Amino acid sequence: MSLLGVVFAVTAGSAAGTSPFLLHGATESMSARDHTAELNVAALQPPADRLRLVSLNVAHGRGNGFHQLLQRRSTIEKNLDAISAVLAREAPHLVGLQEADGPSRWSGRFDHVAYLARASGFGYSARASHVQGVGLSYGTAFLATAPLRDSRQVTFRPSPPTLPKGFMFSTVRWPGSQREVDVVSVHLDFARQAVRRRQLERMRQEFEVRERPLIVMGDFNCQWVDKDASLRSFAESLGLSTYEPETQEGLVTFPGLTRRLDWVLVSPEFEIVRYEVLADEVSDHRGVLAELRWADAQKK
């Protein structure tokens, strides 16, 4: 089947808001090599009053390769092991992933999210397949050190010729606390501003009325300073902010085009106390690390 045929076949089977997802608990068993002992996420936890996050587009496990279809499964596993090593070093409580594959014919036919969870020592994971069909299964995902509650997903309205995108969201408890937070992992269309605006509007509608503080992270495929201002407008409409949004220096996440495409946005209940783009070349994107604390902690 041609690439265009794949696009239309997958699009036809990916109605908006109906994509499947898989939720894994601490007892997940799989065939991945067990690196849990040497890559212990619990060994390097951040201060008790903080939540540490990482957002990363894992590029279907291809690393910096041209395309995952041209790589052996063993190569993809090594690429995922490199990501696992970064996650173990940074020890986040929560990771938002994009272009995260389930069993897919172009990337080794195994669940990359479950592999990363096992290899990195995360007890919990959830994966949404915004693309599902003709041998492909991939989308957004979470890895977490604590349970993910009420995980749900939305696949955006089809937008051929690009493949479907979407977001998934869950509720997590703040480390060492009963306070709950809603978290989102999102991937927007890369090709057209109009499609991204429509996708951001769909996401705004989802979270316009909410009961809990909100964190949105992912590959937005646009910059704060872009002329159409869709990212800035979306953030402002939900009262979200980020770290130095108009700064590029040291914060480029897609070196191929020297653009800052990956973001962590937070609601006013949070203060960002650490924010950096990781230098590790484990994908064509660079990971974003953010460390948060409650804004009201400053008043106590």
C-alpha atoms as an extended CHARMM CRD file, in Angstrom:
* protein
*
       300  EXT
         1         1  MET       CA              0.0000000000        0.0000000000        0.0000000000  PROA      1               0.0000000000
         2         2  SER       CA              1.2730000000        3.4990000000       -0.8210000000  PROA      2               0.0000000000
         3         3  LEU       CA              1.8800000000        6.0560000000        1.9350000000  PROA      3               0.0000000000
         4         4  LEU       CA             -1.1800000000        7.9900000000        0.7460000000  PROA      4               0.0000000000
         5         5  GLY       CA             -3.2020000000        4.8050000000        0.9370000000  PROA      5               0.0000000000
         6         6  VAL       CA             -2.0000000000        4.2430000000        4.4840000000  PROA      6               0.0000000000
         7         7  VAL       CA             -3.0550000000        7.7870000000        5.4170000000  PROA      7               0.0000000000
         8         8  PHE       CA             -6.5890000000        7.3520000000        4.1640000000  PROA      8               0.0000000000
         9         9  ALA       CA             -6.9640000000        3.8130000000        5.5320000000  PROA      9               0.0000000000
        10        10  VAL       CA             -5.8400000000        4.8840000000        8.9940000000  PROA      10              0.0000000000
        11        11  THR       CA             -7.8540000000        8.1230000000        8.9030000000  PROA      11              0.0000000000
        12        12  ALA       CA            -11.0060000000        6.2290000000        8.0240000000  PROA      12              0.0000000000
        13        13  GLY       CA            -10.5770000000        4.0590000000       11.1000000000  PROA      13              0.0000000000
        14        14  SER       CA             -9.7020000000        6.8830000000       13.5260000000  PROA      14              0.0000000000
        15        15  ALA       CA            -12.8850000000        8.7800000000       14.2780000000  PROA      15              0.0000000000
        16        16  ALA       CA            -12.3420000000       11.7510000000       16.5590000000  PROA      16              0.0000000000
        17        17  GLY       CA            -12.4890000000       10.8910000000       20.2380000000  PROA      17              0.0000000000
        18        18  THR       CA            -12.6770000000        7.1170000000       19.8350000000  PROA      18              0.0000000000
        19        19  SER       CA             -9.0720000000        5.9680000000       19.8280000000  PROA      19              0.0000000000
        20        20  PRO       CA             -8.1740000000        3.0560000000       22.1030000000  PROA      20              0.0000000000
        21        21  PHE       CA             -5.6880000000        3.2170000000       24.9490000000  PROA      21              0.0000000000
        22        22  LEU       CA             -3.9110000000        0.7480000000       27.1640000000  PROA      22              0.0000000000
        23        23  LEU       CA             -3.3130000000        1.2130000000       30.8830000000  PROA      23              0.0000000000
        24        24  HSD       CA             -0.5540000000       -0.7520000000       32.5960000000  PROA      24              0.0000000000
        25        25  GLY       CA              0.0290000000       -1.2870000000       36.3000000000  PROA      25              0.0000000000
        26        26  ALA       CA              3.0400000000       -2.2820000000       38.3200000000  PROA      26              0.0000000000
        27        27  THR       CA              2.6930000000       -5.9760000000       37.4200000000  PROA      27              0.0000000000
        28        28  GLU       CA              3.0620000000       -5.4520000000       33.6600000000  PROA      28              0.0000000000
        29        29  SER       CA              5.0310000000       -8.3380000000       32.1430000000  PROA      29              0.0000000000
        30        30  MET       CA              6.7780000000       -8.1220000000       28.7760000000  PROA      30              0.0000000000
        31        31  SER       CA              9.7270000000       -9.3640000000       26.7870000000  PROA      31              0.0000000000
        32        32  ALA       CA             11.9060000000       -6.2610000000       27.1330000000  PROA      32              0.0000000000
        33        33  ARG       CA             15.3310000000       -6.7160000000       28.6640000000  PROA      33              0.0000000000
        34        34  ASP       CA             15.0710000000       -5.9760000000       32.3810000000  PROA      34              0.0000000000
        35        35  HSD       CA             17.1620000000       -2.9030000000       33.2400000000  PROA      35              0.0000000000
        36        36  THR       CA             15.1140000000       -2.0220000000       36.3200000000  PROA      36              0.0000000000
        37        37  ALA       CA             17.8820000000       -2.8470000000       38.7820000000  PROA      37              0.0000000000
        38        38  GLU       CA             20.4700000000       -0.6200000000       37.1080000000  PROA      38              0.0000000000
        39        39  LEU       CA             18.0790000000        2.1790000000       36.1310000000  PROA      39              0.0000000000
        40        40  ASN       CA             16.2360000000        2.8560000000       39.3600000000  PROA      40              0.0000000000
        41        41  VAL       CA             13.9500000000        5.8710000000       39.0320000000  PROA      41              0.0000000000
        42        42  ALA       CA             13.3190000000        5.9730000000       42.7750000000  PROA      42              0.0000000000
        43        43  ALA       CA             17.0310000000        6.4940000000       43.5100000000  PROA      43              0.0000000000
        44        44  LEU       CA             17.1800000000       10.1530000000       42.4300000000  PROA      44              0.0000000000
        45        45  GLN       CA             13.8880000000       11.6890000000       43.4670000000  PROA      45              0.0000000000
        46        46  PRO       CA             13.5180000000       15.5110000000       43.4700000000  PROA      46              0.0000000000
        47        47  PRO       CA             12.7250000000       17.4440000000       46.6650000000  PROA      47              0.0000000000
        48        48  ALA       CA              9.5500000000       16.3020000000       48.4030000000  PROA      48              0.0000000000
        49        49  ASP       CA              7.5970000000       19.4850000000       47.6600000000  PROA      49              0.0000000000
        50        50  ARG       CA              8.1390000000       19.2870000000       43.8920000000  PROA      50              0.0000000000
        51        51  LEU       CA              6.7740000000       17.4560000000       40.8680000000  PROA      51              0.0000000000
        52        52  ARG       CA              9.3030000000       16.6720000000       38.1450000000  PROA      52              0.0000000000
        53        53  LEU       CA              8.0960000000       16.1760000000       34.5630000000  PROA      53              0.0000000000
        54        54  VAL       CA              9.6610000000       15.2390000000       31.2470000000  PROA      54              0.0000000000
        55        55  SER       CA              8.0050000000       15.6260000000       27.8410000000  PROA      55              0.0000000000
        56        56  LEU       CA              9.5590000000       13.8680000000       24.8420000000  PROA      56              0.0000000000
        57        57  ASN       CA              8.5900000000       13.0010000000       21.2910000000  PROA      57              0.0000000000
        58        58  VAL       CA             10.2290000000        9.5760000000       21.0340000000  PROA      58              0.0000000000
        59        59  ALA       CA             10.0120000000        9.4600000000       17.2040000000  PROA      59              0.0000000000
        60        60  HSD       CA              8.7410000000        5.8640000000       17.0480000000  PROA      60              0.0000000000
        61        61  GLY       CA             11.9860000000        4.6590000000       18.6230000000  PROA      61              0.0000000000
        62        62  ARG       CA             14.1530000000        5.5460000000       15.6400000000  PROA      62              0.0000000000
        63        63  GLY       CA             16.5260000000        7.8440000000       17.5340000000  PROA      63              0.0000000000
        64        64  ASN       CA             18.1490000000       10.1420000000       15.0020000000  PROA      64              0.0000000000
        65        65  GLY       CA             17.6900000000        7.6310000000       12.1850000000  PROA      65              0.0000000000
        66        66  PHE       CA             15.9760000000        8.5360000000        8.9170000000  PROA      66              0.0000000000
        67        67  HSD       CA             12.9420000000        6.2660000000        9.4030000000  PROA      67              0.0000000000
        68        68  GLN       CA             12.0240000000        3.4890000000       11.8320000000  PROA      68              0.0000000000
        69        69  LEU       CA             11.0370000000        1.1990000000        8.9490000000  PROA      69              0.0000000000
        70        70  LEU       CA             14.7180000000        1.0270000000        7.9640000000  PROA      70              0.0000000000
        71        71  GLN       CA             15.8610000000       -0.1560000000       11.4040000000  PROA      71              0.0000000000
        72        72  ARG       CA             16.0470000000       -3.6080000000       12.9540000000  PROA      72              0.0000000000
        73        73  ARG       CA             14.1350000000       -4.2910000000       16.1390000000  PROA      73              0.0000000000
        74        74  SER       CA             17.4500000000       -4.6060000000       17.9950000000  PROA      74              0.0000000000
        75        75  THR       CA             18.3930000000       -1.0890000000       16.8940000000  PROA      75              0.0000000000
        76        76  ILE       CA             15.0510000000        0.3120000000       18.0250000000  PROA      76              0.0000000000
        77        77  GLU       CA             15.4820000000       -1.4090000000       21.3830000000  PROA      77              0.0000000000
        78        78  LYS       CA             18.9050000000        0.2260000000       21.7770000000  PROA      78              0.0000000000
        79        79  ASN       CA             17.3480000000        3.5910000000       20.9530000000  PROA      79              0.0000000000
        80        80  LEU       CA             14.6790000000        3.0350000000       23.5920000000  PROA      80              0.0000000000
        81        81  ASP       CA             17.3530000000        1.9570000000       26.0680000000  PROA      81              0.0000000000
        82        82  ALA       CA             19.0720000000        5.3150000000       25.5030000000  PROA      82              0.0000000000
        83        83  ILE       CA             15.7940000000        7.0830000000       26.3470000000  PROA      83              0.0000000000
        84        84  SER       CA             15.4350000000        4.9060000000       29.4360000000  PROA      84              0.0000000000
        85        85  ALA       CA             18.9020000000        5.9150000000       30.6010000000  PROA      85              0.0000000000
        86        86  VAL       CA             17.9690000000        9.6070000000       30.3230000000  PROA      86              0.0000000000
        87        87  LEU       CA             14.7530000000        9.0640000000       32.2670000000  PROA      87              0.0000000000
        88        88  ALA       CA             16.5690000000        7.1150000000       34.9670000000  PROA      88              0.0000000000
        89        89  ARG       CA             19.1300000000        9.9040000000       35.3110000000  PROA      89              0.0000000000
        90        90  GLU       CA             16.5550000000       12.6920000000       35.5350000000  PROA      90              0.0000000000
        91        91  ALA       CA             14.1280000000       10.7010000000       37.7300000000  PROA      91              0.0000000000
        92        92  PRO       CA             10.8310000000       12.4090000000       36.8020000000  PROA      92              0.0000000000
        93        93  HSD       CA              7.6070000000       11.5120000000       38.5460000000  PROA      93              0.0000000000
        94        94  LEU       CA              5.7490000000       11.7210000000       35.2360000000  PROA      94              0.0000000000
        95        95  VAL       CA              6.7110000000       11.5030000000       31.5580000000  PROA      95              0.0000000000
        96        96  GLY       CA              4.5490000000       12.6170000000       28.6380000000  PROA      96              0.0000000000
        97        97  LEU       CA              5.4000000000       10.8730000000       25.3590000000  PROA      97              0.0000000000
        98        98  GLN       CA              4.4460000000       11.5480000000       21.7570000000  PROA      98              0.0000000000
        99        99  GLU       CA              4.9120000000        9.3480000000       18.6580000000  PROA      99              0.0000000000
       100       100  ALA       CA              4.8840000000        6.4660000000       21.1270000000  PROA      100             0.0000000000
       101       101  ASP       CA              4.2770000000        3.1490000000       19.3900000000  PROA      101             0.0000000000
       102       102  GLY       CA              2.2610000000        0.1220000000       20.2920000000  PROA      102             0.0000000000
       103       103  PRO       CA              2.9630000000       -3.0010000000       18.2410000000  PROA      103             0.0000000000
       104       104  SER       CA              3.5370000000       -1.5760000000       14.7410000000  PROA      104             0.0000000000
       105       105  ARG       CA              4.9650000000       -3.1720000000       11.6460000000  PROA      105             0.0000000000
       106       106  TRP       CA              7.3050000000       -0.2350000000       10.9640000000  PROA      106             0.0000000000
       107       107  SER       CA              8.9490000000       -0.2190000000       14.4150000000  PROA      107             0.0000000000
       108       108  GLY       CA              9.6300000000       -3.7720000000       15.5390000000  PROA      108             0.0000000000
       109       109  ARG       CA              6.0720000000       -4.9670000000       16.3130000000  PROA      109             0.0000000000
       110       110  PHE       CA              6.2740000000       -4.4410000000       20.0880000000  PROA      110             0.0000000000
       111       111  ASP       CA              4.8620000000       -1.9950000000       22.6250000000  PROA      111             0.0000000000
       112       112  HSD       CA              7.4350000000        0.7890000000       23.0340000000  PROA      112             0.0000000000
       113       113  VAL       CA              5.6230000000        2.3610000000       25.9900000000  PROA      113             0.0000000000
       114       114  ALA       CA              5.5220000000       -0.8650000000       27.9850000000  PROA      114             0.0000000000
       115       115  TYR       CA              9.1880000000       -1.4370000000       27.0910000000  PROA      115             0.0000000000
       116       116  LEU       CA             10.1750000000        2.0270000000       28.3480000000  PROA      116             0.0000000000
       117       117  ALA       CA              8.1290000000        1.6090000000       31.5140000000  PROA      117             0.0000000000
       118       118  ARG       CA              9.8310000000       -1.6870000000       32.3090000000  PROA      118             0.0000000000
       119       119  ALA       CA             13.3330000000       -0.5820000000       31.3270000000  PROA      119             0.0000000000
       120       120  SER       CA             13.1040000000        2.7210000000       33.2200000000  PROA      120             0.0000000000
       121       121  GLY       CA             11.4520000000        1.3390000000       36.3380000000  PROA      121             0.0000000000
       122       122  PHE       CA              8.1180000000        3.1490000000       36.0580000000  PROA      122             0.0000000000
       123       123  GLY       CA              5.3270000000        1.2610000000       37.7480000000  PROA      123             0.0000000000
       124       124  TYR       CA              2.5010000000        2.7630000000       35.6830000000  PROA      124             0.0000000000
       125       125  SER       CA              1.9150000000        3.6690000000       32.0630000000  PROA      125             0.0000000000
       126       126  ALA       CA             -0.9260000000        4.5150000000       29.7200000000  PROA      126             0.0000000000
       127       127  ARG       CA             -0.8900000000        4.6620000000       25.9300000000  PROA      127             0.0000000000
       128       128  ALA       CA             -3.3960000000        6.1320000000       23.4650000000  PROA      128             0.0000000000
       129       129  SER       CA             -3.4210000000        5.0180000000       19.8260000000  PROA      129             0.0000000000
       130       130  HSD       CA             -4.5210000000        7.9900000000       17.7550000000  PROA      130             0.0000000000
       131       131  VAL       CA             -3.3690000000        6.0280000000       14.7080000000  PROA      131             0.0000000000
       132       132  GLN       CA             -4.7520000000        2.5010000000       14.6360000000  PROA      132             0.0000000000
       133       133  GLY       CA             -4.8780000000        0.3740000000       11.5020000000  PROA      133             0.0000000000
       134       134  VAL       CA             -2.9690000000       -1.2140000000        8.6040000000  PROA      134             0.0000000000
       135       135  GLY       CA             -0.3690000000       -2.5460000000       11.0170000000  PROA      135             0.0000000000
       136       136  LEU       CA              0.2230000000        0.7490000000       12.8340000000  PROA      136             0.0000000000
       137       137  SER       CA             -0.5870000000        1.7230000000       16.4130000000  PROA      137             0.0000000000
       138       138  TYR       CA              0.8160000000        4.8860000000       17.9580000000  PROA      138             0.0000000000
       139       139  GLY       CA             -0.0030000000        8.1350000000       19.6870000000  PROA      139             0.0000000000
       140       140  THR       CA              0.5380000000        9.8320000000       23.0330000000  PROA      140             0.0000000000
       141       141  ALA       CA              1.3880000000        8.2110000000       26.3550000000  PROA      141             0.0000000000
       142       142  PHE       CA              2.3600000000        8.5700000000       29.9960000000  PROA      142             0.0000000000
       143       143  LEU       CA              4.9180000000        6.8860000000       32.2090000000  PROA      143             0.0000000000
       144       144  ALA       CA              4.4420000000        7.4420000000       35.9360000000  PROA      144             0.0000000000
       145       145  THR       CA              5.7810000000        6.4710000000       39.3390000000  PROA      145             0.0000000000
       146       146  ALA       CA              2.2740000000        6.6020000000       40.8370000000  PROA      146             0.0000000000
       147       147  PRO       CA             -1.1570000000        5.4990000000       39.5840000000  PROA      147             0.0000000000
       148       148  LEU       CA             -2.7650000000        7.2530000000       36.6280000000  PROA      148             0.0000000000
       149       149  ARG       CA             -6.4660000000        7.7270000000       37.3310000000  PROA      149             0.0000000000
       150       150  ASP       CA             -9.2870000000        8.1780000000       34.8110000000  PROA      150             0.0000000000
       151       151  SER       CA             -7.0050000000        8.0810000000       31.7560000000  PROA      151             0.0000000000
       152       152  ARG       CA             -8.8370000000        9.1890000000       28.6420000000  PROA      152             0.0000000000
       153       153  GLN       CA             -7.9100000000       10.1610000000       25.1020000000  PROA      153             0.0000000000
       154       154  VAL       CA             -9.1460000000       12.3160000000       22.2560000000  PROA      154             0.0000000000
       155       155  THR       CA             -8.1800000000       11.8180000000       18.6300000000  PROA      155             0.0000000000
       156       156  PHE       CA             -8.5620000000       14.9980000000       16.6450000000  PROA      156             0.0000000000
       157       157  ARG       CA            -10.7990000000       15.2120000000       13.6030000000  PROA      157             0.0000000000
       158       158  PRO       CA             -9.1200000000       13.6260000000       10.5360000000  PROA      158             0.0000000000
       159       159  SER       CA             -6.9460000000       16.0170000000        8.5320000000  PROA      159             0.0000000000
       160       160  PRO       CA             -5.5750000000       14.1820000000        5.4500000000  PROA      160             0.0000000000
       161       161  PRO       CA             -3.0000000000       13.8570000000        4.0830000000  PROA      161             0.0000000000
       162       162  THR       CA             -1.3090000000       13.9370000000        7.5230000000  PROA      162             0.0000000000
       163       163  LEU       CA             -1.9950000000       11.0950000000        9.9280000000  PROA      163             0.0000000000
       164       164  PRO       CA             -4.2560000000       11.6460000000       12.9570000000  PROA      164             0.0000000000
       165       165  LYS       CA             -2.9920000000       13.3630000000       16.1030000000  PROA      165             0.0000000000
       166       166  GLY       CA             -4.5170000000       13.7790000000       19.5440000000  PROA      166             0.0000000000
       167       167  PHE       CA             -4.0330000000       13.9720000000       23.2780000000  PROA      167             0.0000000000
       168       168  MET       CA             -4.5240000000       11.8690000000       26.3450000000  PROA      168             0.0000000000
       169       169  PHE       CA             -5.1110000000       13.0330000000       29.8920000000  PROA      169             0.0000000000
       170       170  SER       CA             -5.0490000000       11.5470000000       33.3600000000  PROA      170             0.0000000000
       171       171  THR       CA             -5.3240000000       12.5730000000       36.9850000000  PROA      171             0.0000000000
       172       172  VAL       CA             -2.3440000000       12.0560000000       39.3030000000  PROA      172             0.0000000000
       173       173  ARG       CA             -1.6470000000       12.7690000000       42.9450000000  PROA      173             0.0000000000
       174       174  TRP       CA              1.0860000000       15.1810000000       43.8950000000  PROA      174             0.0000000000
       175       175  PRO       CA              4.0070000000       13.2520000000       45.4410000000  PROA      175             0.0000000000
       176       176  GLY       CA              3.4860000000       12.7390000000       49.1480000000  PROA      176             0.0000000000
       177       177  SER       CA              0.1460000000       14.5120000000       49.0990000000  PROA      177             0.0000000000
       178       178  GLN       CA             -3.5620000000       13.9600000000       48.5380000000  PROA      178             0.0000000000
       179       179  ARG       CA             -3.7690000000       16.9180000000       46.1350000000  PROA      179             0.0000000000
       180       180  GLU       CA             -4.7030000000       15.9320000000       42.6000000000  PROA      180             0.0000000000
       181       181  VAL       CA             -3.5840000000       17.3440000000       39.2510000000  PROA      181             0.0000000000
       182       182  ASP       CA             -4.8270000000       16.8120000000       35.6940000000  PROA      182             0.0000000000
       183       183  VAL       CA             -2.0310000000       16.1320000000       33.2090000000  PROA      183             0.0000000000
       184       184  VAL       CA             -2.1270000000       16.1100000000       29.4040000000  PROA      184             0.0000000000
       185       185  SER       CA              0.2130000000       14.7140000000       26.7390000000  PROA      185             0.0000000000
       186       186  VAL       CA             -0.5280000000       16.1810000000       23.3030000000  PROA      186             0.0000000000
       187       187  HSD       CA              0.7430000000       15.9930000000       19.7240000000  PROA      187             0.0000000000
       188       188  LEU       CA             -0.4590000000       18.5310000000       17.1430000000  PROA      188             0.0000000000
       189       189  ASP       CA             -0.3540000000       18.4610000000       13.3580000000  PROA      189             0.0000000000
       190       190  PHE       CA              3.0180000000       19.4440000000       11.8990000000  PROA      190             0.0000000000
       191       191  ALA       CA              1.9410000000       20.6830000000        8.4870000000  PROA      191             0.0000000000
       192       192  ARG       CA             -0.7900000000       23.3520000000        8.7260000000  PROA      192             0.0000000000
       193       193  GLN       CA             -1.5160000000       26.2600000000       11.0350000000  PROA      193             0.0000000000
       194       194  ALA       CA             -5.2560000000       26.0340000000       10.4110000000  PROA      194             0.0000000000
       195       195  VAL       CA             -5.3330000000       22.4060000000       11.5330000000  PROA      195             0.0000000000
       196       196  ARG       CA             -3.3240000000       23.1920000000       14.6690000000  PROA      196             0.0000000000
       197       197  ARG       CA             -5.6920000000       26.0510000000       15.5370000000  PROA      197             0.0000000000
       198       198  ARG       CA             -8.6390000000       23.6970000000       15.2290000000  PROA      198             0.0000000000
       199       199  GLN       CA             -6.9080000000       21.0790000000       17.3680000000  PROA      199             0.0000000000
       200       200  LEU       CA             -6.0130000000       23.6160000000       20.0520000000  PROA      200             0.0000000000
       201       201  GLU       CA             -9.6110000000       24.8060000000       20.1070000000  PROA      201             0.0000000000
       202       202  ARG       CA            -10.7820000000       21.2200000000       20.6360000000  PROA      202             0.0000000000
       203       203  MET       CA             -8.3920000000       20.8740000000       23.5430000000  PROA      203             0.0000000000
       204       204  ARG       CA             -9.4590000000       24.2230000000       24.9860000000  PROA      204             0.0000000000
       205       205  GLN       CA            -13.0680000000       23.0460000000       24.9730000000  PROA      205             0.0000000000
       206       206  GLU       CA            -12.0780000000       19.9060000000       26.8500000000  PROA      206             0.0000000000
       207       207  PHE       CA            -10.4130000000       21.7980000000       29.7050000000  PROA      207             0.0000000000
       208       208  GLU       CA            -12.3390000000       25.0570000000       29.7460000000  PROA      208             0.0000000000
       209       209  VAL       CA            -14.2630000000       23.8270000000       32.7840000000  PROA      209             0.0000000000
       210       210  ARG       CA            -12.1160000000       21.8300000000       35.1690000000  PROA      210             0.0000000000
       211       211  GLU       CA            -12.0130000000       20.8860000000       38.8240000000  PROA      211             0.0000000000
       212       212  ARG       CA             -8.2640000000       20.4890000000       39.2770000000  PROA      212             0.0000000000
       213       213  PRO       CA             -5.0090000000       22.2940000000       38.4160000000  PROA      213             0.0000000000
       214       214  LEU       CA             -3.7700000000       21.5230000000       34.9080000000  PROA      214             0.0000000000
       215       215  ILE       CA             -0.4520000000       20.6590000000       33.2490000000  PROA      215             0.0000000000
       216       216  VAL       CA             -0.2920000000       20.3590000000       29.4480000000  PROA      216             0.0000000000
       217       217  MET       CA              2.8880000000       19.0600000000       27.8210000000  PROA      217             0.0000000000
       218       218  GLY       CA              3.8850000000       17.7630000000       24.4510000000  PROA      218             0.0000000000
       219       219  ASP       CA              4.8760000000       18.4080000000       20.8660000000  PROA      219             0.0000000000
       220       220  PHE       CA              2.7780000000       21.3950000000       19.7590000000  PROA      220             0.0000000000
       221       221  ASN       CA              4.6280000000       21.7620000000       16.4220000000  PROA      221             0.0000000000
       222       222  CYS       CA              4.4800000000       25.5340000000       16.8310000000  PROA      222             0.0000000000
       223       223  GLN       CA              6.1760000000       28.3360000000       18.6950000000  PROA      223             0.0000000000
       224       224  TRP       CA              4.9140000000       30.9790000000       21.0930000000  PROA      224             0.0000000000
       225       225  VAL       CA              6.2570000000       33.6750000000       18.7680000000  PROA      225             0.0000000000
       226       226  ASP       CA              4.6720000000       32.3500000000       15.5580000000  PROA      226             0.0000000000
       227       227  LYS       CA              2.6740000000       34.9770000000       13.6600000000  PROA      227             0.0000000000
       228       228  ASP       CA             -0.6590000000       33.1980000000       14.0450000000  PROA      228             0.0000000000
       229       229  ALA       CA             -0.1640000000       33.1740000000       17.8620000000  PROA      229             0.0000000000
       230       230  SER       CA             -2.2680000000       30.0150000000       18.2200000000  PROA      230             0.0000000000
       231       231  LEU       CA             -0.1670000000       28.5600000000       21.0440000000  PROA      231             0.0000000000
       232       232  ARG       CA             -0.1440000000       31.8220000000       22.9900000000  PROA      232             0.0000000000
       233       233  SER       CA             -3.8870000000       32.2780000000       22.4910000000  PROA      233             0.0000000000
       234       234  PHE       CA             -4.5760000000       28.7270000000       23.6550000000  PROA      234             0.0000000000
       235       235  ALA       CA             -2.4710000000       29.1710000000       26.7890000000  PROA      235             0.0000000000
       236       236  GLU       CA             -4.0300000000       32.5250000000       27.6350000000  PROA      236             0.0000000000
       237       237  SER       CA             -7.5570000000       31.1740000000       27.1500000000  PROA      237             0.0000000000
       238       238  LEU       CA             -6.9480000000       28.5380000000       29.8520000000  PROA      238             0.0000000000
       239       239  GLY       CA             -4.7840000000       30.7180000000       32.0870000000  PROA      239             0.0000000000
       240       240  LEU       CA             -1.6780000000       28.6280000000       31.4080000000  PROA      240             0.0000000000
       241       241  SER       CA              1.8950000000       29.8710000000       31.4650000000  PROA      241             0.0000000000
       242       242  THR       CA              5.3600000000       28.5270000000       30.7350000000  PROA      242             0.0000000000
       243       243  TYR       CA              9.0060000000       29.3660000000       31.1980000000  PROA      243             0.0000000000
       244       244  GLU       CA             10.2880000000       32.3530000000       29.1770000000  PROA      244             0.0000000000
       245       245  PRO       CA              7.9350000000       31.6800000000       26.2460000000  PROA      245             0.0000000000
       246       246  GLU       CA              9.5420000000       34.1580000000       23.8640000000  PROA      246             0.0000000000
       247       247  THR       CA             13.0930000000       32.8970000000       24.4450000000  PROA      247             0.0000000000
       248       248  GLN       CA             14.7720000000       30.6300000000       21.9190000000  PROA      248             0.0000000000
       249       249  GLU       CA             18.3650000000       30.5430000000       23.1390000000  PROA      249             0.0000000000
       250       250  GLY       CA             19.0330000000       27.3050000000       24.9820000000  PROA      250             0.0000000000
       251       251  LEU       CA             15.3970000000       26.1970000000       24.6250000000  PROA      251             0.0000000000
       252       252  VAL       CA             15.2280000000       24.8770000000       21.0420000000  PROA      252             0.0000000000
       253       253  THR       CA             13.6410000000       21.4220000000       21.0780000000  PROA      253             0.0000000000
       254       254  PHE       CA             13.7680000000       20.6100000000       17.3640000000  PROA      254             0.0000000000
       255       255  PRO       CA             17.3580000000       21.2750000000       16.2480000000  PROA      255             0.0000000000
       256       256  GLY       CA             16.6610000000       20.2550000000       12.6490000000  PROA      256             0.0000000000
       257       257  LEU       CA             14.6970000000       23.4800000000       12.1530000000  PROA      257             0.0000000000
       258       258  THR       CA             16.0790000000       25.4230000000       15.1460000000  PROA      258             0.0000000000
       259       259  ARG       CA             12.5800000000       25.7330000000       16.5990000000  PROA      259             0.0000000000
       260       260  ARG       CA             11.0340000000       25.4630000000       20.0410000000  PROA      260             0.0000000000
       261       261  LEU       CA              8.1570000000       23.0820000000       19.3700000000  PROA      261             0.0000000000
       262       262  ASP       CA              7.8450000000       21.1580000000       22.6410000000  PROA      262             0.0000000000
       263       263  TRP       CA              6.3320000000       22.7930000000       25.7310000000  PROA      263             0.0000000000
       264       264  VAL       CA              5.1920000000       22.3740000000       29.3080000000  PROA      264             0.0000000000
       265       265  LEU       CA              2.2830000000       24.6950000000       30.1780000000  PROA      265             0.0000000000
       266       266  VAL       CA              0.9380000000       25.0280000000       33.7290000000  PROA      266             0.0000000000
       267       267  SER       CA             -2.0550000000       26.6040000000       35.4380000000  PROA      267             0.0000000000
       268       268  PRO       CA             -1.6430000000       29.4190000000       38.0190000000  PROA      268             0.0000000000
       269       269  GLU       CA             -1.5770000000       27.0220000000       40.9790000000  PROA      269             0.0000000000
       270       270  PHE       CA              2.0090000000       26.1020000000       40.0350000000  PROA      270             0.0000000000
       271       271  GLU       CA              5.3690000000       27.7970000000       40.0260000000  PROA      271             0.0000000000
       272       272  ILE       CA              8.0510000000       26.5630000000       37.6290000000  PROA      272             0.0000000000
       273       273  VAL       CA             11.2850000000       26.2960000000       39.6130000000  PROA      273             0.0000000000
       274       274  ARG       CA             13.3380000000       24.4530000000       37.0050000000  PROA      274             0.0000000000
       275       275  TYR       CA             12.9360000000       24.2580000000       33.2370000000  PROA      275             0.0000000000
       276       276  GLU       CA             15.4590000000       23.0020000000       30.7360000000  PROA      276             0.0000000000
       277       277  VAL       CA             15.8380000000       21.3450000000       27.3800000000  PROA      277             0.0000000000
       278       278  LEU       CA             17.8420000000       18.1490000000       27.7140000000  PROA      278             0.0000000000
       279       279  ALA       CA             20.8830000000       17.8540000000       25.4610000000  PROA      279             0.0000000000
       280       280  ASP       CA             20.5920000000       14.1030000000       24.8900000000  PROA      280             0.0000000000
       281       281  GLU       CA             20.1770000000       13.1640000000       21.2170000000  PROA      281             0.0000000000
       282       282  VAL       CA             17.7310000000       10.2970000000       21.6940000000  PROA      282             0.0000000000
       283       283  SER       CA             15.2270000000       11.5300000000       19.0780000000  PROA      283             0.0000000000
       284       284  ASP       CA             14.9130000000       14.2480000000       16.4630000000  PROA      284             0.0000000000
       285       285  HSD       CA             13.2840000000       16.2160000000       19.3090000000  PROA      285             0.0000000000
       286       286  ARG       CA             14.9330000000       17.1260000000       22.5910000000  PROA      286             0.0000000000
       287       287  GLY       CA             13.2440000000       16.3630000000       25.8590000000  PROA      287             0.0000000000
       288       288  VAL       CA             11.8500000000       19.1150000000       28.0690000000  PROA      288             0.0000000000
       289       289  LEU       CA             12.2580000000       18.8370000000       31.8390000000  PROA      289             0.0000000000
       290       290  ALA       CA             10.1800000000       20.9430000000       34.2210000000  PROA      290             0.0000000000
       291       291  GLU       CA             10.1050000000       20.9510000000       37.9980000000  PROA      291             0.0000000000
       292       292  LEU       CA              7.0800000000       22.4730000000       39.6870000000  PROA      292             0.0000000000
       293       293  ARG       CA              5.9420000000       23.4120000000       43.1590000000  PROA      293             0.0000000000
       294       294  TRP       CA              2.6740000000       24.7750000000       44.4290000000  PROA      294             0.0000000000
       295       295  ALA       CA              2.5360000000       28.5500000000       44.1640000000  PROA      295             0.0000000000
       296       296  ASP       CA              0.8970000000       28.7590000000       47.5860000000  PROA      296             0.0000000000
       297       297  ALA       CA              3.9460000000       27.0580000000       49.1090000000  PROA      297             0.0000000000
       298       298  GLN       CA              5.7010000000       30.4270000000       48.9220000000  PROA      298             0.0000000000
       299       299  LYS       CA              3.0790000000       31.9370000000       51.2010000000  PROA      299             0.0000000000
       300       300  LYS       CA              3.4690000000       29.4010000000       53.9870000000  PROA      300             0.0000000000
